[in-house]
Amino acid sequence: FQDYAVGLAVRLLEQYHLHGGTVLEVGSGKGDFLAILVEQGMARALGYDPSYAGEQEGRVTDGRITFVPSLFPDHLGDLDLDLICARHVLEHLERPRELMSTLRPALGSDRRTVLYAEVPDGGHLLRETALWDLIYEHPSHFTAPSLHRLLSDGGLPVAALGTSFGGQYLWAEATSRPEAARVPTEPVGAVLDAAAGFRSRAEATLAHWTDELARAAASGQQVVLWGGGSKGVTFLNLVPGADVVERVVDINPRKHGRHVPGTAQRVVGPQDLVQAPPDVVVVLNPLYVSEVRTELYRLGVSAEVCAAETSSATR
C-alpha cells in the first residue's frame, strides 16, 4: 500500500506539474499522504480532518504541513491551491454532494487547480462479491457512473476516471479547464446486473467460509486472521462459526493487545506467531497474500495461506 501511495503522489506531481505547489487534503488523517506529497516536491500542504489530534507519525516536514481539526475550510475559494485531495472521504458522508459544492470554488477559471477524489470501487464490490467491504462506516458506495455524476453535478468537470490498487479503488480527477477528457463510460445496466446477483453470491461466500472454518476446527487446525481493519472485523462478525478464530494479526502496533469489536478476538503482531504458530492464515485482502507469505517465511512460520475473497487456498 505504501508503494501505491508513493506511486500515486509521483504521478499526480508529474502529470499536473505540481512541484513547488500547494495541496489541500480533506480528511487527511494523520497526514501520511500529505507527507509523501511534500517529500516528492510539493512546497506546502494543508490537512483538514476533525479527528486530527497532533500526530505526525514521526515524519520530518520542516513545517510545510499545516493541520486544521475540521472537515474543510469555510472559504475554500480564498486559498491559492494547485491540488485538492479527497481520498476515501466521500464514502463516509451521507450527503457527499455538499462537499462537492464546497470544493468547487477552489477550481477557479483563472488557474488549473486539480481535484483528485478516490473511493472504494462499488463496481468491484458488486462484481467480486467483496462482502467484507460492506461496513457501517460507509453510508455511500460509488460506481464509475455515480462518481462521475457526483462531480459533474457539483460543477466539477471530470478530466479522467479510472480504477487502481488491484481494481479495489475508483478515482476521478477534475479541473476547471479539462483538456481532452479520457473518461471511460460504464453502462448503468452493467452495474445493475452485478447488483442483481450479489445476494446469492454473498450467501454462497458466507456458506463457504462457514464450512472452511468448521472443517479446520474439526481437524484440530488453528486458524488466525491477518488484517485487523474493517475487512477483518466484518468477516468475523458476519461468518457463522468465526469464533474458532482465536487471534487476529495486524502490523499496526497501535492495535496490538486490543480486541476486535463485536467478537473480541485479540489482535497481535506477526512476531506472536513464532511462539504459537497457526496452521492456517486467512488474509482478508488478496493483494497482500504474497507479502504475508514472505513475512511468514521470514519468521520461520509454516502455515497454509488463503485469501478470504477466494473459494480456494492460495498456497
N, C-alpha and C positions, 0 to 999 in steps of 0.2 A: 504494500500500500504506500509505503514511503517513496518507493521508486515511481509509482504512479503519480503521486502528488508533485514530486520534483519535475517529472516529465511534463505535467500539465502547466506548471509555472513557466518552464522554459519555453514551451510552445506559445503561450499567451504573450510573453515578452517579445519573442522573436516575430510572431505573426503580426502583432499590432504595434511594434516599435515602442515598447513601454519602458525601456531603460531610462532611468532618471525621472520617472513619472511618479504619480501619487495614486494609491489604491485605497479604496474603502471596502471593507468586508462586513456584510450584515450577517450576524450570527457567527462571529469569529472565534467563539470558544476561548481557548487559552492562547490563541494566536499562532498555532502551528503553521498554517498555510501562509499567513502574512509574513512570518519569519522567513519562510522559503522564498517568497517573492522578493523580500528585501535582500536576502543573500544572493539572489540571482540578478539583482541590478535595479530594483525599484528604489527610489530615493526616500519615499515617505509612505507610511501605512497607517490607516485609521481602522480600528476594530470596534464594532458596536455589538455588544452582547449583554443582555440583562443579567446573565449568570456569571459574568466575569468577576473574579474576586482577587485580582492582583497577581495571578500566576503568569509566569513567562517561560516555564519549562526549562530554565537554565540557559536559554539562548542569549547570546550577546548581539544586541541590535543597535547599540550606540544611540539609544534614544530616538530611533527613527520610527518606532511603532508607538502609537498613542491609543489607549483603550478607553472606551466610554461604556459604563454599565447600563446601557439602554438598547432597545432593539434597533433604532435608526435615528438619525438627526431630524430635528424639526424642520430645518430649512436646507434640504439637500442641494437645492439649486444654487445656494450661495458658495458651495465648495468647488474648487478647481480640481476636478478629478480626471484621471486618464482611464481608470479601470474600477468597476464596481463588481464585487463578487457576492453571490448569494448561493452558497454551496450547502445543500442539504438543510435548507431552511423552509422552503415553500411547503414541503410535505408535512411540516409541523403546524401549519397555520390553517385554521378553519376558514379564513377569508383571505386567501393569498392575493386576490385582486387588489386589495387595499395597499399591500406592499408595492405592487407594480405601479400604482398611481403615485406613491411616494417617491419611487426611484426615477420616474420619468423626467422630472425637471433637470436632473443631472446630465441628461443626454441632450444638451443644448445644440442648436443648429450650427453654432459657430465653432464647434470643436468635435473631434471624433472620439468621444468617450465610449468605451466598450462596457457592456453589461455581460457578465458570464453567470449563468444560472445552471445549477446542477441538482438533480434529484434522483432517487431510485427510479429505475425504469419500470413503470407499471405494466408495460407490454411484456417485458422479460418475466415479471412476476406471474402474469397470466399464462404465458406460453410454456414456461419451465416449471410451473406449479411451485414457485418459490414460497411455499407455505410459511416458512419461518420468517419471512419478511413482512408478514401481516402483524403489526404491533400497534398497541394502543396509542403510542406517541405520534402515529401518522394518521391524522384525520383526513388527509388528502393524498391521492395517488394520481400520478400523471403518466399518460402515454404520449407519444410524439404529437398526435393531433391536438391533445388538450393543452400541452405545454406551449405549443406554437400559438394556439388561440389565446391563452392567458396573456402572453407577452404582447401579441398583436392588438388585442382588445384594450390593453393598457397603454397603447401608443408607443410600444417598443418594437420597432421594425426588426424582425428576425433575419440575421445575416447568415447564420449557419446553425445546423441542428444535427446531432448525432448521438451515438452511444459510446461508452468507454468502460474500462475496468471489467473486461470479460463480458460485456453486454449488460452488466448489472446497473450501470448508471446511464441516465439520459441527460444530455446537456444542450443548451441553446446559447447563442451569442447574439446580441442586439447592438446596433449602433444607430445614431440619429441619421446617418447617411450611408446606408449599406450599399456596397458595390454589387458585383454580380452575386446574387444570393445563391447558395448551394444547399438548399433546404430540401431534403428528401420528403416525399409525401407517402404517408401510410394510410390506406383506406380505413375508414372507421369500421367498415364491415369486418375487417380482419381482426380488429380489437374485440368486436362483439363475438366473433366466432371463438376466439381464445377464451373469452369470459364464459361462454356457454358451457364449456366442458370442465371448467375449473373445479366445480364442487365434486364431481365424481372422481377427478384425478386427485384432489386433496384427500378425499376419503380413502382412496387406494394407498396414498402415501402414508397416511396415519396407520392403516392396517399393516402395511409392510413393516414399518418400524416397531409397531407393537409386537409383531411376530419375531422380528430380529432380536429385540431385547429379551423377549421371553425365551427364545432359543438359547441365547447366551447365558441367561440366568440358570436355565435347566442343565446346561453343561458345565456349570461352575466357573464360567469365564467372568472376569472382572472388566467392566466397561467404564471408560471415562469419556467425557465430552470435552472437545478442545474448542474453546470460544465462549467466554462468559459475557458476551454482549447480548444485544437484542435477539439475535438468531438463537443463541443457546437458551435464553430464558423462554422464548416461545416454544422451542422444541420440548423442553422439559415440562412445560405447563400444558401442552396440547396432547402429547403422545401418551395414551394409556399404558401404564406399566413402566413409565420412565423413572420411577423411583428406585429401580435397580441400579441406576447410575449414582454412584456414591460421591464422585468428585468431578469438578469442572476445572479444566486447565486454562489459564489465561496468562499472557506475557505481561500484562499491565500490573505492576507491583501494587498499585493502589487498590486493586481488587482482592489481593491475597489475604486470606483469613476472613473474608466476608462470605456471605451466603446468597444463593440465588433467590430472588423474590418469588414467593408462592410455593416453592418446592424445597428450599433450604439446603440444597447441596453446597458443600464447602468449596470455595474457589481457591485453588492452589497454583503455584508456579510450576513450570516444566521440571525443575530440579526435584520436586516432590515425587516424580515418577521413578526416580532412581532407587529410592528406598522401598517403594511399593509399586513395582511395575505392573501395568494393566495387561490384559490380553488383547483388548480391542480399544482403539481410539477412534471415536466418531468426530470428524471435522465438519463444522457447520457450514463453512464457506468452501466450496470445491476449489476455488482459486488458491487456497492455502495448503492443499494436500501435499504438494511437493515440499514446501517449506517446512511443514510439520514433520514429514518423513525424514528430512535432513536433520532436524533438531533432535528427533528421537535417536537417530543413528549416532549423532554426536554424544548424546547422553548414555549410549550403550543400552538403550531400551528396545527390546524386540517385541513388536506388537503389530497386530493387523490394523491397518489404517483404512477407513472408509469415509466417503463423503456423504453427508446427510441428505444431499439433494438427489442422490442416485439410488437405484434399487439394488446395486451390486457393489461389492467391496472393491476399492482401488488399492491394490497391494504394492 
